[in-house]
Amino acid sequence: MVFGITPTGGGRLHSAPRLCFPGEKRYNRFMNTYRKLLPPLVISTVLLAVLLAYAAAVRADLTFSEMALNPDGGAYEINAAPNGTLWVSDYGAEEIWAISPSGETYTVYTGTGSVSDARQAPDGTVWWAELTGDNLAQLDPTTLEMTTWEVPGATSLIGTAVDDLGRVWLSQRSAPEFFSFDPGTDELCTYTMSEENGGGSEYLLAQGGWIWLGDRINHRITRLDPDAGEFTYWQLESGSQPLGLAAGTDGSVWWADYGLDYIAQLRPDQNQQFIYHLEGGTPAMLAHDGATLWFSDYDHGSFGRLDPGTAAAVDTSTLITGTFTWTPECTQAIRLMSATLTTTTGTAEWGSPHYTQTVNENGWQIYQLPDDPNVPYDSPDPWGIAASGSDVWLVDNNRQVLSRIQSEVSLTACKLEDADGDPGTTGDRSPVEGWTINLDIEGADPTSKSTGADGCTTWEGLEAGKNYEVWEAMQDGWEALTPLSYTDTLVMDAEHTFINHQLEVDEDMHIYLPAILR
């Protein structure tokens, strides 16, 4: 690997474009003691009813807020626990921040050593890689006790993962060995991700019994089945450098490719890769919110979101794959030390920053973070990113702030009358004014609105991620051929259409169904 270092004003070292991998930049700073681092169609049996068109469209707007971290620190990773607590690793200040799920309070644990990629295990303990000694560290937040274990042979620990069995996994940025640790037995096992050409994975991912690695040395996505000791790898194109990893909801794996400036998805059951190029950007870390991919761009001081449902993959290919088996070397880990950490608690103070949207098209949204004239080398350096509930959280390493990105959605309900009652024709539909639409949202009081002249009514400023039901009550003279309600979770860019028709009534009050229903 070639490094390009250019001194700038104030003495800070910056890597030459494309020559220095982010982890190497962090490692160089460390070595120089500078790292700061519809529902089914339902026909009502009620005699008087509708055949209307009802459309619900959901769109999302974002609100931004920031809270200050330790101004003398160097925070990088952020990980969300299942209970919503956010864990921020501050390497420079040797402390871990725990942010409450609501963002209202925080607790700072001081004395952690050179912490990297702290995350919470299912039992509530917190684990991280301690970089000064290349050790494994654990915190029990209830007792404040920190314990460290030696990791023999480790030279560049950086990433962590916790699997479904509670085992802790450690990756190395510039060595092919990675490690598993069983907290119940203190057994430490060493694996090697490649048989012949070394390797290195900045981070790793535990997903459904698998361990995934982004091997940037061999340009591979690699998967380990720990029980069978079997590795499967998918060969990527030359120059590929997988960095941040994220699990898809369908068993797929996503990664941010720092070498080739794209976000990609692997569908392992099909050996297929789908590439989404990021024009003018370099994705680093990645988070999946269940529908979209969020990424940080460390090189350009920005962050953004990719909606795979809207964006088109520019390249789809079947990857060459291979397998090999590996028997790990396991031994009892040596406990090095125990210590009691100190804590500071407080109420978070959130400000309202201005982020400039630079891209909003073709399924991509990108936002530029602001420079801060009060911070040396004032350009923003976003790194860690995490999705939790309806919020996304971002760590800016240089400005030492935590950003909270909240999605607000608007739900618009429209009612249209279909004159001939034939869902196959659309030119005869017209808006219905003055029709009551009801909205029930999880955790909020029910509300009702009437449609306007355009047949629509809108609820704005709704919290994303909540379950909702939007519904109508039948009126005399109408019959519903489509559902009277729609239930879902408030997410981005959802549309649902329901077709309705007003029945004919003669002077003797006889009701005539449209021919399509007779």
C-alpha positions in Angstrom: 0.0 0.0 0.0 1.3 3.4 -0.9 0.8 6.4 1.4 0.7 10.0 0.3 1.0 12.5 3.0 0.7 16.2 2.5 1.5 18.6 5.4 -1.1 21.5 5.7 -1.4 24.6 7.8 -1.3 23.9 11.5 0.7 20.7 11.0 -2.1 18.3 10.5 -1.4 15.4 8.1 -3.9 14.7 5.4 -3.7 11.7 3.1 -3.3 12.3 -0.7 -6.6 11.5 -2.5 -7.2 7.8 -3.0 -3.8 6.6 -1.7 -4.4 6.3 2.0 -7.2 4.0 3.2 -9.2 5.6 6.1 -8.0 2.9 8.6 -4.4 3.5 7.6 -4.9 7.2 8.1 -6.2 6.4 11.6 -3.4 4.0 12.2 -0.7 6.5 11.1 -2.1 9.1 13.5 -2.1 6.5 16.2 1.5 5.5 15.6 2.4 9.2 15.8 0.3 9.7 18.9 -1.8 12.1 16.9 -4.8 10.0 16.0 -8.1 11.6 17.0 -9.2 9.7 16.0 -54.5 -4.4 -0.2 -55.3 -6.4 1.9 -57.5 -8.7 -0.3 -60.2 -7.0 -2.4 -63.3 -6.8 -0.2 -66.8 -6.1 -1.4 -69.0 -4.9 1.4 -72.3 -6.6 1.9 -73.8 -3.3 3.0 -76.3 -2.3 0.4 -75.3 1.4 0.2 -71.6 1.8 -0.6 -68.5 3.1 -2.6 -66.2 2.3 -5.4 -63.7 5.1 -4.7 -60.0 5.7 -5.4 -58.1 6.3 -2.2 -54.4 7.0 -2.4 -52.0 7.3 0.6 -48.6 8.7 -0.3 -45.9 9.0 2.4 -42.9 11.2 1.9 -40.1 12.0 4.3 -38.5 15.2 5.4 -35.4 15.3 7.6 -34.7 17.4 10.7 -31.1 17.8 12.0 -29.7 18.4 15.5 -26.3 18.3 17.0 -24.8 17.8 20.5 -21.2 18.4 21.5 -18.9 15.5 22.5 -15.5 16.0 24.2 -13.8 18.8 22.3 -10.4 17.3 23.2 -11.3 13.8 22.0 -11.5 11.9 18.7 -14.7 10.0 18.4 -15.2 7.5 15.5 -17.6 4.6 15.7 -21.2 4.6 17.0 -23.3 1.5 17.5 -26.9 1.1 18.5 -28.0 -1.5 21.0 -31.2 -3.4 20.7 -32.7 -1.3 23.4 -31.9 1.9 21.5 -28.9 3.0 23.5 -26.2 4.6 21.4 -22.6 3.8 22.2 -19.9 6.3 20.9 -16.2 5.3 20.9 -13.9 8.3 21.6 -10.4 7.1 21.0 -8.8 10.4 21.6 -10.4 11.0 25.0 -10.2 7.4 26.1 -13.9 7.3 26.9 -17.2 5.8 25.8 -20.4 7.8 25.6 -23.8 6.1 26.2 -26.7 8.2 24.7 -30.2 7.4 25.8 -32.6 6.2 23.1 -34.5 9.5 23.4 -31.3 11.5 23.1 -32.2 13.4 26.3 -29.4 12.1 28.5 -25.9 10.7 28.3 -23.4 8.9 30.5 -19.6 9.1 29.8 -17.4 6.3 30.9 -13.8 7.5 31.3 -10.6 5.5 31.5 -11.4 3.0 28.7 -8.0 3.1 27.0 -7.8 3.6 23.2 -11.3 2.5 22.5 -12.5 1.3 19.1 -15.9 0.1 18.0 -17.6 -0.3 21.4 -20.9 -2.1 21.3 -23.4 -3.7 23.7 -23.9 -7.4 24.0 -27.3 -9.0 24.7 -26.4 -9.3 28.4 -25.8 -5.6 28.7 -22.1 -5.6 28.8 -20.1 -3.4 26.4 -17.1 -4.7 24.4 -14.4 -3.0 22.4 -11.0 -3.3 20.9 -8.3 -1.5 23.0 -5.8 -0.3 20.4 -2.8 0.7 22.5 -2.1 -2.9 23.6 -4.2 -4.7 20.9 -6.4 -6.1 23.7 -10.1 -7.0 24.1 -11.9 -4.9 26.7 -15.3 -5.2 28.5 -17.3 -2.9 30.6 -20.1 -3.9 33.0 -22.2 -0.7 33.2 -23.9 -1.8 36.4 -20.6 -2.2 38.4 -18.4 0.1 36.3 -15.8 -2.6 36.2 -13.6 -2.8 33.1 -11.7 -6.0 32.3 -9.1 -6.6 29.6 -7.9 -9.7 27.9 -4.7 -10.3 25.9 -5.2 -11.2 22.2 -2.0 -13.0 21.3 -0.7 -12.3 17.8 -2.9 -9.2 17.3 -1.2 -6.3 15.6 -4.0 -4.0 14.4 -7.3 -4.6 16.1 -10.1 -2.2 15.2 -13.6 -3.8 14.6 -16.0 -5.7 16.8 -19.1 -7.8 16.5 -21.3 -9.8 18.9 -23.1 -12.9 17.5 -26.3 -14.5 18.5 -24.5 -16.7 21.0 -22.9 -13.8 22.8 -19.4 -14.5 21.4 -17.3 -11.4 20.7 -15.5 -11.1 17.4 -12.5 -8.9 16.6 -11.1 -7.8 13.2 -7.7 -6.4 12.2 -7.2 -3.7 9.6 -3.9 -5.0 8.2 -3.7 -8.7 9.1 -5.6 -11.8 8.0 -6.2 -13.1 11.5 -9.4 -12.4 13.3 -10.6 -13.6 16.6 -13.6 -14.9 18.6 -14.0 -14.8 22.4 -16.5 -16.7 24.5 -17.3 -14.7 27.7 -18.6 -17.8 29.4 -15.4 -19.8 29.1 -12.7 -17.1 28.3 -11.9 -19.2 25.2 -10.1 -17.2 22.5 -10.0 -18.6 19.0 -7.9 -17.4 16.0 -9.1 -17.7 12.4 -7.4 -16.7 9.2 -9.6 -15.2 6.4 -7.5 -16.2 3.4 -5.5 -19.4 2.7 -2.8 -17.8 0.6 -2.6 -14.0 0.3 -3.0 -12.5 3.7 -5.9 -10.2 4.2 -7.4 -7.5 6.3 -10.9 -6.4 7.3 -11.4 -3.1 8.9 -14.8 -4.1 10.4 -16.9 -7.3 10.5 -20.6 -8.1 10.8 -22.5 -10.8 12.7 -25.7 -11.8 10.9 -27.9 -14.8 11.6 -25.1 -17.2 12.6 -22.6 -16.0 10.0 -19.6 -13.7 10.4 -19.0 -11.4 7.4 -15.7 -9.6 6.6 -14.7 -7.1 3.9 -11.3 -8.3 2.8 -9.8 -5.2 1.3 -6.4 -6.8 0.6 -7.8 -9.6 -1.5 -10.8 -7.6 -2.8 -13.4 -10.0 -1.4 -16.5 -10.3 0.7 -15.9 -13.3 3.0 -18.3 -15.3 5.1 -17.5 -17.7 8.0 -19.8 -20.4 9.3 -18.3 -20.7 12.8 -19.9 -24.0 13.5 -18.6 -25.8 10.4 -15.3 -23.8 10.2 -16.2 -23.1 6.5 -15.3 -19.9 4.7 -17.1 -18.8 1.5 -15.7 -15.8 -0.4 -17.0 -13.8 -3.3 -14.4 -12.2 -5.5 -14.8 -8.5 -6.2 -13.2 -6.5 -9.0 -9.6 -5.3 -8.6 -9.4 -2.1 -6.5 -12.4 -2.9 -4.4 -12.0 -2.0 -0.7 -15.0 -3.0 1.3 -15.2 -0.8 4.5 -18.5 -0.4 6.3 -20.8 -3.4 6.4 -24.6 -3.6 6.9 -27.1 -6.5 7.1 -30.0 -6.4 4.7 -33.5 -7.5 5.8 -33.6 -10.3 3.2 -30.3 -12.1 4.2 -28.2 -10.0 1.8 -25.1 -8.0 2.8 -24.3 -4.4 1.9 -21.0 -2.7 2.0 -19.5 0.7 1.3 -16.7 0.3 -1.2 -14.1 2.9 -0.3 -11.8 2.0 -3.2 -14.3 2.2 -6.1 -16.8 4.8 -4.7 -20.0 2.7 -4.6 -22.4 1.0 -2.3 -23.0 -2.6 -3.2 -25.3 -5.5 -2.2 -24.4 -9.2 -2.3 -27.3 -11.7 -2.5 -25.3 -14.8 -1.4 -27.9 -17.3 -2.4 -27.6 -16.1 -6.0 -23.9 -15.1 -6.0 -25.1 -11.8 -7.4 -23.7 -8.3 -6.8 -25.7 -5.1 -7.3 -23.7 -1.9 -7.5 -24.9 1.7 -6.9 -22.3 4.2 -7.8 -21.9 7.4 -5.7 -20.9 10.1 -8.2 -18.5 12.6 -6.6 -18.5 10.8 -3.2 -16.6 8.1 -1.3 -18.8 6.1 1.1 -17.1 4.9 4.3 -19.4 3.6 7.0 -22.8 2.2 6.4 -26.1 1.6 8.3 -29.4 0.0 7.2 -32.6 1.4 8.6 -34.8 -1.5 7.2 -35.6 0.3 4.0 -32.7 2.5 2.9 -28.9 2.7 3.3 -27.2 5.6 5.2 -23.6 6.3 4.6 -20.8 8.6 5.9 -18.4 10.2 3.4 -15.2 10.9 5.4 -13.3 12.3 2.5 -15.9 14.9 1.5 -17.4 15.9 4.8 -20.9 14.6 3.9 -23.4 11.9 4.6 -26.4 10.6 2.6 -29.0 8.0 2.0 -29.5 5.5 -0.8 -33.0 4.2 -1.5 -32.6 0.9 -3.4 -36.3 0.8 -4.2 -35.9 4.0 -6.3 -32.3 4.0 -7.4 -31.2 1.8 -10.3 -28.2 -0.5 -9.9 -25.7 0.5 -12.6 -24.2 -2.9 -12.6 -25.4 -6.4 -11.8 -23.0 -9.3 -12.0 -22.6 -12.9 -10.9 -19.5 -13.2 -8.8 -16.9 -15.9 -8.7 -17.0 -17.7 -5.4 -14.9 -20.2 -3.5 -14.8 -22.1 -0.2 -12.2 -23.5 2.1 -12.3 -24.8 5.7 -10.2 -23.7 8.6 -9.8 -25.1 12.1 -9.3 -22.3 14.5 -6.6 -22.3 17.1 -8.2 -21.9 20.5 -6.7 -21.2 23.9 -7.7 -19.7 27.3 -7.4 -16.0 27.1 -5.3 -14.3 29.8 -7.0 -11.6 31.8 -4.7 -8.6 32.0 -6.4 -6.2 34.4 -9.6 -5.0 36.0 -10.3 -1.4 36.8 -13.3 0.7 37.9 -14.2 3.5 35.5 -15.5 6.9 36.4 -18.7 8.3 35.0 -20.2 11.6 34.2 -23.9 12.0 33.4 -25.7 14.9 31.9 -28.6 16.3 29.9 -27.9 16.5 26.2 -28.1 20.0 24.7 -29.1 19.9 21.1 -28.5 22.7 18.6 -30.0 23.2 15.1 -27.3 23.1 12.5 -27.6 23.8 8.8 -26.8 21.0 6.5 -26.8 21.7 2.8 -28.5 19.2 0.5 -26.3 18.7 -2.6 -28.1 15.7 -4.2 -31.7 14.7 -4.3 -32.3 12.5 -7.3 -32.4 9.0 -8.6 -32.8 7.5 -5.1 -29.8 9.4 -3.6 -29.9 12.1 -1.0 -26.6 13.7 0.1 -26.0 16.4 2.7 -22.9 18.5 3.2 -21.9 19.1 6.8 -20.8 22.6 7.8 -17.3 23.8 8.4 -16.6 25.1 11.9 -14.3 28.2 12.1 -13.8 27.5 15.8 -12.2 24.1 15.2 -8.7 23.6 13.9 -8.7 22.1 10.4 -12.4 23.0 10.4 -13.5 20.6 7.7 -16.0 18.0 8.9 -14.9 14.3 9.1 -18.0 12.1 9.5 -17.2 8.5 10.3 -19.5 6.4 12.4 -23.2 6.1 11.5 -26.0 4.0 13.0 -29.7 3.6 12.5 -32.0 3.1 15.5 -35.8 3.2 15.3 -36.7 6.1 13.1 -33.5 8.1 13.8 -30.0 8.0 12.3 -27.0 9.1 14.3 -23.7 10.3 12.9 -20.3 11.0 14.5 -18.2 13.9 13.2 -14.6 13.1 14.2 -13.1 16.5 13.6 -15.8 18.8 14.8 -16.5 16.4 17.7 -20.3 16.4 17.5 -23.0 13.8 17.4 -25.7 14.4 14.8 -29.2 13.2 15.1 -31.1 12.8 11.8 -34.9 12.5 12.3 -37.4 11.6 9.7 -40.7 13.4 9.6 -43.3 12.1 7.3 -46.4 13.6 5.7 -49.4 11.3 4.9 -51.7 12.4 2.2 -55.1 10.6 1.7 -57.0 11.2 -1.5 -60.5 10.0 -2.5 -61.6 9.6 -6.1 -64.9 8.6 -7.6 -64.8 6.1 -10.5 -67.8 7.0 -12.7 -68.3 3.6 -14.5 -67.2 1.3 -11.7 -64.6 -0.3 -13.9 -61.2 -0.4 -12.2 -59.6 -1.1 -15.6 -60.4 2.5 -16.8 -58.9 5.6 -15.3 -60.0 8.5 -17.4 -63.4 8.8 -15.6 -62.2 9.4 -12.1 -62.8 12.7 -10.2 -61.9 13.9 -6.7 -64.4 13.7 -3.9 -64.5 16.8 -1.7 -65.7 16.9 1.9 -65.2 13.2 2.7 -63.9 12.4 6.2 -60.7 10.5 6.5 -59.5 9.1 9.9 -56.0 8.5 11.0 -54.9 6.4 14.0 -51.2 6.4 14.9 -49.4 4.4 17.4 -48.9 6.5 20.6 -51.1 9.4 19.4 -54.7 10.4 19.6 -56.9 9.6 16.6 -57.5 12.5 14.2 -59.9 13.2 11.3 -59.8 15.5 8.3 -62.0 16.3 5.4 -60.8 16.1 1.8 -60.4 19.4 -0.1 -61.4 20.4 -3.6 -58.6 18.2 -5.0 -60.0 15.2 -3.1 -57.0 15.1 -0.7 -56.1 15.9 2.8 -52.6 15.8 4.4 -51.1 15.1 7.9 -47.6 16.6 8.2 -44.9 16.3 10.8 -45.6 12.7 11.7 -42.9 10.6 13.3 -41.4 8.0 11.0 -41.3 4.4 12.2 -44.8 4.5 13.8 -47.6 2.1 13.0 -50.7 3.7 11.6 -54.2 3.0 10.2 -55.9 5.4 7.9 -59.5 4.7 7.3 -62.9 5.9 6.1 -66.5 5.3 7.3 -69.0 4.3 4.7 -71.7 6.7 3.6 -75.2 6.0 2.2 -75.2 5.5 -1.5 -71.7 4.1 -1.8 -70.2 0.7 -1.7 -66.6 -0.2 -1.2 -64.9 -2.6 -3.5 -61.5 -1.9 -1.9 -60.5 -1.9 1.7 -62.0 0.7 4.0 -58.7 1.0 5.8 -54.9 0.7 5.3 -52.5 -0.4 8.0 -48.8 -0.1 7.8 -45.7 1.5 9.2 -44.9 5.1 8.4 -42.0 5.0 6.0 -40.7 6.9 3.0 -42.3 7.1 -0.4 -45.2 4.6 0.0 -48.3 4.8 -2.2 -51.6 2.9 -2.0 -54.6 3.3 -4.2 -58.1 2.1 -3.7 -60.9 2.4 -6.3 -64.6 3.3 -5.4 -67.8 4.0 -7.2 -71.1 5.8 -6.3 -74.1 3.7 -7.0 -77.2 4.9 -9.0 -80.4 5.3 -7.0 -83.8 5.7 -8.9 -86.8 7.6 -7.7 -88.1 4.4 -5.9 -84.8 4.1 -4.1 -83.7 1.1 -6.1 -80.0 0.7 -6.2 -78.3 -0.4 -9.4 -74.9 -2.0 -9.2 -72.5 -1.3 -12.0 -72.6 -3.9 -14.8 -69.2 -5.2 -13.7 -70.7 -6.5 -10.5 -74.0 -8.0 -11.8 
